[in-house]
């Protein structure tokens, strides 16, 4: 059966693009035939050990011609990289550092929320009254933040959310989307499911089944962004070996672990994924964010072939955006949020 293409909107140009899904046929085979007919094999292939072995085979060999061609095809711009001449393995390319202070400008508005990654984004809501309602599609809230975390389950029960899907060619440092004080950070064990759109629509609530790190940030503090509690969830995927916390106040210098009580400034490197594709999820308390209109509008575009739209039975078109670009601003009252929902509909 012919694979259905997956398309997205490029934010900077408004162009509709077709994603070049790496290993798409293998992923389809794994998540259809193997998952249904060989569940033990499927579980093994999405385990930490096998995922790590696959990543090592792919990312630790010297850069060959096919890798260079793939880089060019994906539009990877080495001119923005630091020490680009030293990027002689696929892993080094994947874990590259960029001059984000030059190539990823950030809005000056203190109340803006910015993208944590170079990624393809969908926004939504857990509220049934919201026009952005996407309940139990990509994740189960209770599983996502941890079934033993009733405080955070309660805080984000009716949350608005944004999902950022990082494809393998992307810059894989996560940056802080808001400024505020860390009130909790913890790791939840799990599997290593693919973030390929076809795989995501096959597995029920996949993002709450993978290994992940949850960081809860209070932005209603002095010098904070002022959008309430924000949960940033960093989620591994197939071939991702680890999530390394490496917060740096000045470019990439003196990276440190993120701990409770730290104040995080907005737009700075927070962590690094070690190779593969991966996903970030941001959770916002009800009525505290107004998503950028273009992100909402693009989700509902007609004539765009999105596997998410087909798999979940509603328009869900991603927007490709840059790290540190705006994804929303503070909405101080629930009235503001309600008005936005009506406008989005």
ZIURZI-V645825 format. One record per pair of residues at least 4 apart in sequence whose ideal C-beta (glycine too) atoms are under 8 Angstrom apart, sorted by the first residue. I is the first residue (numbers start at 1). J is the second residue. Records with the same first field share a line. If there is no record, write none. Layout:
BEGIN
I->J / J
END
This chain:
BEGIN
3->24 / 25 / 28 / 198
4->198 / 305 / 307 / 310
5->18 / 19 / 305
6->18 / 19 / 21 / 197 / 198 / 305 / 306 / 307
7->16 / 17 / 18 / 19 / 304 / 305 / 306 / 317
8->16 / 17 / 19 / 120 / 304 / 306 / 317 / 318 / 319 / 320
9->14 / 15 / 16 / 17 / 298 / 301 / 304 / 317 / 318 / 319 / 320
10->14 / 15 / 16 / 17 / 319 / 320
11->294 / 298 / 319 / 320 / 321 / 322 / 325
12->322
16->301 / 303 / 304
17->320
18->305
19->120 / 167 / 197
20->73 / 74
21->27 / 196 / 197 / 198
22->70 / 167 / 168
23->27 / 196
24->28 / 196 / 198
25->29
26->30
27->31 / 194 / 196 / 198 / 199 / 238
28->32 / 198
29->33 / 34
30->34 / 35 / 42 / 45 / 194 / 199
31->35 / 42 / 194 / 196 / 198 / 199 / 202 / 203
32->36 / 202
33->37 / 38
34->38 / 41 / 42 / 45
35->39 / 42 / 202 / 203
38->42
39->43
40->44
41->45
42->46
43->47 / 191
44->50
45->50 / 51
46->50 / 51 / 191 / 192 / 193 / 194 / 238
47->51 / 191 / 192
48->52 / 191 / 192 / 211
49->53
50->54
51->55 / 192 / 238 / 239 / 240 / 241 / 276
52->56 / 241
53->57
54->58 / 238 / 239
55->59 / 239 / 240 / 241 / 274 / 275 / 276
56->60
57->61
58->90 / 239 / 275
59->89 / 90 / 91 / 94 / 239 / 275
60->89 / 90 / 91
61->89 / 90
62->88 / 89
63->67 / 68 / 87 / 88 / 89 / 90 / 93
64->68
65->69
66->70
67->71 / 90 / 93
68->72
69->73
70->74 / 169
71->76 / 78 / 93 / 169
72->76
74->169
75->169
76->93 / 169
77->81
78->84 / 87
79->84
80->98 / 99 / 102 / 103
81->87 / 96 / 97 / 98 / 99
82->96 / 97 / 98 / 99 / 252
83->87 / 97
84->96
86->92
87->92 / 93 / 96
88->92
89->93
90->94 / 275
91->95 / 274 / 275
92->96
94->168 / 172 / 274 / 275
95->172 / 272 / 274 / 275
96->171
97->173 / 252
98->103 / 104 / 171 / 173
99->103
100->104 / 173 / 175 / 269 / 323 / 324
101->251
104->118 / 322 / 323 / 324 / 325
105->324 / 325
106->114 / 266 / 267 / 324 / 325
107->112 / 114 / 325 / 326
109->326 / 329
110->179 / 225 / 226
111->225 / 226 / 227 / 329 / 330
112->225 / 326 / 328 / 329
113->177 / 178 / 225 / 227 / 230 / 282 / 284 / 289 / 326 / 327 / 328 / 329 / 330
114->175 / 177 / 178 / 266 / 267 / 323 / 324 / 325 / 326 / 327
115->119 / 121 / 164 / 175 / 177 / 321 / 322 / 323 / 324 / 325 / 326 / 327
116->164 / 174 / 175 / 176 / 177 / 232 / 270 / 280 / 282 / 323
117->164 / 166 / 170 / 171 / 172 / 173 / 174 / 175 / 280 / 323
118->166 / 170 / 171 / 321 / 322 / 323
119->164 / 165 / 166 / 167 / 170 / 280 / 320 / 321 / 323
120->164 / 165 / 167 / 318 / 319 / 320 / 321
121->162 / 163 / 164 / 165 / 295 / 318 / 319 / 320 / 321 / 327
122->134 / 162 / 163 / 165 / 299 / 308 / 316 / 317 / 318 / 319
123->132 / 160 / 161 / 162 / 163 / 291 / 295 / 296 / 299 / 327 / 328
124->132 / 133 / 134 / 137 / 138 / 160 / 161 / 162 / 163
125->130 / 131 / 132 / 133 / 134 / 158 / 159 / 160 / 161 / 341
126->133 / 134 / 135 / 141 / 156 / 157 / 158 / 159 / 160 / 161
127->133 / 158 / 160 / 286
128->133 / 135
129->133 / 341
130->160 / 341
131->341 / 342 / 344 / 345
132->160 / 291 / 296 / 341 / 344
134->138 / 312 / 314 / 316
136->140 / 204 / 205
137->205 / 312
138->163 / 200 / 205 / 206 / 207 / 281
139->143 / 144 / 205 / 206 / 207 / 208 / 281
140->144 / 205 / 208
141->145 / 153 / 156 / 157 / 159 / 208 / 283
142->146 / 147 / 153 / 208
143->147 / 205 / 208 / 209
144->207 / 208 / 212 / 214 / 233 / 281
145->149 / 152 / 153 / 156 / 214 / 231 / 233 / 283
146->152 / 186 / 188 / 214
147->153
149->153 / 186 / 214
150->154
151->155
152->156 / 184 / 214 / 216 / 231
153->157
155->229 / 285
156->229 / 231 / 283 / 284 / 285
158->286
159->231 / 283 / 284 / 285 / 286
160->283 / 284 / 286 / 288 / 289 / 291 / 337
161->281 / 282 / 283 / 284
162->281 / 282 / 284 / 291 / 295 / 327 / 328
163->207 / 279 / 280 / 281
164->279 / 280 / 281 / 282
165->195 / 197 / 277 / 279 / 318
166->170 / 172 / 195 / 273 / 277 / 278 / 279 / 280
167->195 / 277
168->239 / 275 / 276 / 277
171->323
172->272 / 273 / 275 / 278
173->246 / 269 / 270 / 271 / 272 / 323
174->232 / 234 / 269 / 270 / 271 / 272 / 273 / 280
175->267 / 268 / 269 / 270 / 323 / 324
176->217 / 232 / 247 / 264 / 265 / 266 / 267 / 268 / 270
177->230 / 232 / 266 / 282 / 327
178->217 / 219 / 224 / 225 / 227 / 230 / 264 / 266
179->219 / 223 / 224 / 225 / 263 / 264 / 265 / 266
180->217 / 218 / 219 / 220 / 221 / 224 / 225 / 230 / 263 / 264
181->217 / 218 / 221 / 224 / 261 / 262 / 263 / 264
182->215 / 216 / 217 / 258 / 259 / 260 / 261 / 262 / 263 / 264
183->216 / 217 / 218 / 229 / 260
184->214 / 215 / 216 / 260
185->213 / 214 / 215 / 216 / 245 / 258 / 259 / 260
186->213 / 214
187->211 / 212 / 213 / 214 / 243
188->211 / 212 / 213 / 214
189->211
190->209 / 210 / 211 / 212 / 236
191->209 / 210 / 211
192->210 / 211 / 236 / 237 / 238 / 239 / 240
193->199 / 203 / 206 / 209 / 210 / 237 / 238
194->199 / 200 / 237 / 238 / 277
195->199 / 200 / 237 / 238 / 277 / 278 / 279
196->200 / 277
197->201 / 306 / 307 / 308 / 311
198->202 / 307 / 311
199->203 / 206
200->206 / 207 / 307 / 308 / 311
201->307 / 308 / 310 / 311 / 312
202->311
203->209
205->209
206->210
207->212 / 233 / 235 / 279 / 281
210->235 / 236 / 237 / 279
211->235 / 236 / 243
212->233 / 234 / 235 / 236 / 243
213->233 / 234 / 243 / 245 / 271
214->231 / 232 / 233
215->231 / 232 / 233 / 234 / 258 / 270
216->229 / 230 / 231 / 232
217->229 / 230 / 231 / 232 / 264
218->224 / 229
219->224 / 225 / 226 / 227 / 228 / 229 / 230
220->224 / 226 / 227 / 228 / 229
221->263
223->263
225->230 / 266 / 330
226->330
227->284 / 285 / 288 / 289 / 330
228->284 / 285 / 288
229->285
230->282 / 283 / 284
231->281 / 282 / 283
232->270 / 280 / 281 / 282
233->280 / 281 / 282 / 283
234->243 / 271 / 273 / 278 / 280
235->278 / 279 / 280 / 281
236->240 / 242 / 243 / 273 / 276 / 278
237->276 / 277 / 278 / 279
238->276 / 277
239->275 / 276 / 277
240->273 / 274 / 275 / 276 / 277 / 278
241->274 / 275 / 276
242->273 / 274
243->271 / 272 / 273 / 274
244->271 / 272 / 274
245->256 / 257 / 258 / 270 / 271
246->252 / 255 / 256 / 257 / 269 / 270 / 271 / 272
247->255 / 256 / 257 / 258 / 262 / 264 / 268 / 269 / 270 / 271
248->252 / 253 / 254 / 255 / 256 / 268 / 269
249->253 / 254 / 265 / 268
250->254
251->269
252->269
255->269
258->262 / 264 / 270 / 271
264->268 / 270
267->324
273->278
284->288 / 289 / 328
286->334 / 337
287->331 / 333 / 334 / 336 / 337 / 338
288->330 / 331 / 337
289->328 / 329 / 330 / 331 / 337
290->328 / 329 / 330 / 331 / 336 / 337 / 340
291->295 / 296 / 327 / 328 / 340
292->296 / 326 / 327 / 328 / 329
293->297 / 343 / 344
294->298 / 319
295->299 / 319 / 321 / 327 / 328
296->300 / 344
297->301
298->317 / 318 / 319
299->315 / 316 / 317 / 318 / 319
300->315 / 317
301->315 / 317
302->315
304->309 / 317
305->309 / 310
306->310 / 315 / 316 / 317 / 318
307->311
308->312 / 316 / 317 / 318
309->313 / 314 / 315 / 316 / 317
312->316
321->325 / 327
331->336 / 337 / 340
332->336
333->337
334->338
335->339
336->340
337->341
338->342
339->343
340->344
341->345
END
